């Protein structure tokens, strides 16, 4: 499987993502934002976490205009799989590849810790190896992770089963850690080929990291 991991000025998780997918046996290329074409035969594009362009305007707002994003959009429109993690999720929202927007955490503080997530929908490539209502322990690290969408948009997400993950406690009881509408931690598009989540599954792939719950999340793309 060929994976392309994007890299912007300020990105800091591209090599975490590269390591994680290489550990799963994938061929991984890190693609600089000024490139105009993804590598031939790319199977998955990963837009990783970090602080693209320092978040100086708004998280992901500048990166969406990067040269490589035009080809990412074409790739997604043609059914190619795209995964946005943390800042990558923010970039996909800004680029219009996923619905909704991000606001500052309701605490107004940067949150960095392991947190539990509840699987809401596994009828997709990303979470197909997990079961609905499974609870996974995945690190989060964000300042602007407060997912927002209006009532009509939320209704669409629910009706189309686009909500993938929600924040919860260790028993699966929903708990809101950052103000996100309906406790949302991750979503997909209607076509189920573009995925975004604020937590970092690539940081939960080895026991030494405190959790291996991210392995089956990422491995879903290999099936």
Secondary structure by P-SEA (a helix, b strand, c coil): cbbbbbbccccccaaaaaaaaaaaccbbbbbccccccccccccbbbbccccccccccccccccccccaaaaaaaaaaabbbbbbccaaaaaaaaaccccccccccccccccbbbbbbbbccccccccccccccbbbbbbbbbccccccccaaaaaaaaaaccccbbbbcccccccccccccccccccccccccbbbbcccccccccccccccccccccccccc
